[in-house]
């Protein structure tokens, strides 16, 4: 852990304190750490310095629109290597919201998101990307019953 000090004009410091209180932070330090993580991640993504990511793609669509739900599901199946899970909720008699959780190469995730959001009838789409290190190494875990084993699975570790 390193310590550093910053100086702010009183109105800016007061506005920051009000902001962090409203968001539930207990200290300026934790709020600053989160702001730095967010900005560093965004910078890596903008400069294509984050080859892999984890992401949430959320959008709203009218489920009565002809074959739209089927097209969205087909797109997810075509990109099953990126799609971890999807959550679907009914908002009213016509509209649904979905969030698709993604993991993989940042460029491929962006291209999938762009294709899905470009589907006619999809509205209010938003992609939230987090740069990540993705590892596929087999390693040992202790199971709840106490029996260990070698499991091959993927770890998605957000970059700090």
C-alpha positions in Angstrom: 0.0 0.0 0.0 1.3 3.4 -0.9 0.1 6.7 0.5 -0.2 9.9 -1.4 -1.8 13.3 -0.7 -3.8 15.6 -3.0 -5.0 19.1 -2.6 -8.4 20.3 -3.7 -10.2 23.6 -3.6 -12.8 23.6 -0.8 -15.9 23.6 -3.0 -14.5 20.6 -5.0 -13.6 18.7 -1.8 -17.1 19.4 -0.3 -18.8 18.2 -3.5 -16.7 15.1 -3.5 -17.5 14.4 0.1 -21.2 14.8 -0.7 -20.9 12.4 -3.7 -19.1 9.7 -1.8 -21.6 9.9 1.1 -24.5 9.6 -1.3 -22.9 6.5 -2.8 -22.2 4.9 0.6 -18.4 5.2 0.8 -17.0 5.2 4.3 -13.7 6.9 3.3 -12.3 9.1 0.6 -9.5 6.5 0.0 -11.9 3.8 -1.1 -13.8 6.2 -3.4 -10.5 7.4 -5.0 -9.4 3.8 -5.5 -12.7 3.0 -7.3 -12.4 6.1 -9.5 -8.8 5.2 -10.4 -9.7 1.6 -11.2 -12.6 2.8 -13.4 -10.4 5.4 -15.2 -7.4 3.0 -15.7 -9.7 0.3 -17.1 -11.4 2.7 -19.4 -8.0 4.0 -20.6 -6.8 0.4 -21.3 -10.0 -0.4 -23.2 -9.8 2.8 -25.3 -6.2 2.2 -26.2 -6.8 -1.5 -27.0 -4.4 -2.5 -24.1 -6.9 -4.9 -22.7 -6.9 -8.0 -24.9 -9.5 -9.8 -22.7 -12.6 -8.6 -20.8 -15.6 -9.6 -18.8 -18.7 -7.7 -19.7 -22.4 -7.1 -19.2 -24.6 -6.2 -22.2 -28.0 -5.0 -21.3 -30.8 -4.0 -23.6 -34.6 -3.6 -23.9 -36.7 -5.0 -26.7 -40.4 -5.6 -27.6 -41.0 -9.3 -27.6 -43.9 -8.9 -30.0 -41.5 -7.7 -32.8 -41.4 -10.4 -35.4 -38.8 -13.1 -34.7 -36.7 -10.6 -32.7 -36.4 -12.9 -29.6 -35.3 -15.8 -31.8 -32.7 -13.6 -33.6 -31.3 -12.5 -30.3 -31.1 -16.0 -29.0 -29.5 -17.2 -32.3 -26.8 -14.5 -32.0 -26.0 -15.6 -28.4 -25.8 -19.2 -29.6 -23.5 -18.2 -32.5 -21.3 -16.6 -29.9 -21.5 -19.3 -27.3 -17.8 -19.0 -26.7 -18.3 -15.5 -25.4 -21.7 -15.9 -23.7 -21.6 -17.0 -20.1 -25.2 -16.4 -19.1 -28.3 -14.4 -19.9 -30.9 -13.0 -17.6 -34.4 -12.0 -18.9 -37.1 -10.1 -17.2 -40.6 -9.0 -18.4 -41.1 -5.2 -17.9 -44.7 -5.0 -19.1 -47.0 -6.7 -21.6 -44.7 -5.8 -24.5 -41.2 -5.0 -23.3 -38.4 -7.2 -21.9 -35.0 -6.4 -20.5 -32.1 -8.8 -21.0 -28.6 -8.8 -19.6 -26.0 -11.1 -21.3 -22.8 -11.8 -19.4 -19.8 -12.1 -21.6 -16.1 -13.1 -21.3 -13.4 -13.3 -24.0 -11.3 -11.2 -26.4 -12.3 -7.6 -26.0 -12.6 -7.1 -29.8 -14.9 -10.1 -30.2 -17.0 -9.0 -27.3 -17.4 -5.5 -28.8 -18.3 -6.9 -32.2 -20.9 -9.3 -30.7 -22.4 -6.4 -28.7 -22.5 -4.1 -31.7 -24.2 -6.8 -33.8 -26.8 -7.5 -31.1 -27.6 -3.9 -30.4 -27.9 -3.2 -34.1 -30.8 -5.7 -34.4 -34.0 -3.9 -35.4 -36.2 -3.5 -32.3 -33.4 -3.5 -29.7 -33.4 -0.3 -27.7 -31.5 1.3 -24.8 -28.5 -1.0 -25.2 -25.4 -0.6 -23.0 -22.2 -2.5 -22.9 -20.2 -2.4 -19.7 -16.6 -3.8 -20.2 -14.1 -4.6 -17.5 -10.5 -5.4 -18.6 -9.6 -8.9 -17.3 -6.9 -11.5 -17.2 -8.3 -14.8 -18.3 -6.6 -18.0 -17.3 -7.3 -21.6 -18.3 -4.8 -23.5 -16.2 -5.9 -26.7 -14.5 -5.3 -26.5 -10.7 -6.5 -28.1 -7.5 -9.4 -26.9 -5.4 -10.7 -28.2 -2.1 -14.3 -29.2 -2.5 -16.9 -28.6 0.2 -16.9 -32.3 1.0 -13.1 -32.2 1.5 -12.2 -34.2 -1.5 -9.8 -32.3 -3.8 -9.4 -32.7 -7.5 -7.9 -31.2 -10.6 -10.4 -29.1 -12.4 -10.0 -27.3 -15.7 -12.0 -24.1 -15.7 -11.6 -20.4 -16.5 -10.7 -17.7 -14.1 -11.7 -14.1 -15.1 -9.7 -11.8 -12.9 -10.5 -8.1 -13.2 -7.5 -6.0 -13.8 -6.7 -3.6 -10.9 
